[in-house]
Amino acid sequence: MARKVKCNSCGNLDEHINMTKNDKGKYFHIGECFEKHLAHRKLIEDENRKLNELYQYIKDLHGIPKEQNIHSSVMWRIQELRNGNDIYQGKKERKYRVGVEYDLLLSAYKLKEKDIKWFIENVLQDQVDAKDVSKCLTIALKGLAEAWRLEELKKKREVEKEKQMASTKEDTSHFTTQEEIRYTRQKDDLDISNLL
């Protein structure tokens, strides 16, 4: 009798022969459970990559040195925005039905970059403090609706382009290739080329 192990995805016990092991030593059913696990890991890696891009952009925008990190309260606020909450006067406030994606927040930052730079130079006088970075995050959130609208417009254009490409393929499907075309010479009584 084979040893039984628990699947980390569905939680069912099964023989280890029917399971596969990931790089961390956890077991998953071969097939759907393992595919689900791989898709989840890919999603987490994408989220971490997008968060890292946003993190580096904020550090560069504020001129924070490489060896210094952004204050944890700002990162907590960004994480809460991702979960659909915003922090207002130290309290969580449900603001969005679905959280704000990191790449959308990065787009909002880029849209409001000019305003944020002006705010850093004229109001904050080039200070880099947790409150100051949080204020700039608030400015970026004001551009969130516009960034979302531009993202939706971009997706709509991609869908229209795909539809147009599909219709173009359908339109050209009735054309034949050169191999399929056979030319036959028509007999003409006045043609004297056979005599020459």
PEKA-V938104 format. One record per backbone hydrogen bond with DSSP energy under -1.0 kcal/mol. CO is the residue of the C=O (numbers start at 1). NH is the residue of the N-H. Records with the same first field share a line. If there is no record, write none. Layout:
BEGIN
CO->NH + NH
END
This chain:
BEGIN
3->16
5->14
7->11
12->7
14->5
15->18
18->30
20->28
22->25
26->22
27->8
28->20
29->34
31->35
32->36
33->37
34->38
35->39
36->40
37->41
38->42
39->43
40->44
41->45
42->46
43->47
44->48
45->49
46->50
47->51
48->52
49->53
50->54
51->55
52->56
53->57
54->58
55->59
56->60
57->61
58->62
59->64
65->68
71->75
72->76
73->77
74->78
75->79
76->80
77->81
78->82
79->83
80->85
81->100
84->95 + 96
86->93
88->91
91->88
93->86
101->105
102->106
103->107
104->108
105->109
106->110
107->111
108->112
112->116
113->117
114->118
115->119
116->120
117->121
118->122
119->123 + 124
120->126
129->133
130->134
131->135
132->136
133->137
134->138
135->139
136->140
137->141
140->143
141->144
143->147
144->148
145->149
146->150
147->151
148->152
149->153
150->154
151->155
152->156
153->157
154->158
155->159
156->160
157->161
158->162
159->163
160->164
161->165
162->166
163->167
164->168
165->169
166->170
167->171
168->172
172->175
188->191
END
